[in-house]
Amino acid sequence: MNWVRFRTCRSLPEAHLVNTELMRGGVASEVRGESRAPLAGEIPFADARVEVWVVSEQLLLATTLLAEVDAAGEGPPHTCPKCGEENPPAFELCWRCGTDL
Ligand SMILES: [Zn+2]
């Protein structure tokens, strides 16, 4: 299988959101570069580079799937009422503590 870089994300939770949506849609995907982004928030976002890779044959499918996520993901981030963590707009649960947003 040929893997291609699909997207570079600014934070780990964002990358995992993308990864989860892709796998839900049947795309073989994986998160790479996590070690360079130990915890979002501890280092400037500009320095955090987390990549999502997909199998090249599924790149078009991945792009289509993510277009829907991006459309749903517009707007301000949700701030968790329990722990105060910022979550991407498309998140329904806090990535840190699991509270319903
Ligand atoms: Zn939380």
Residues whose N, C-alpha, C, O or C-beta is under 5 A from the ligand:
A	BS01	ZN	C80 K82 C83 G84 E85 C94 R96 C97 G98 T99
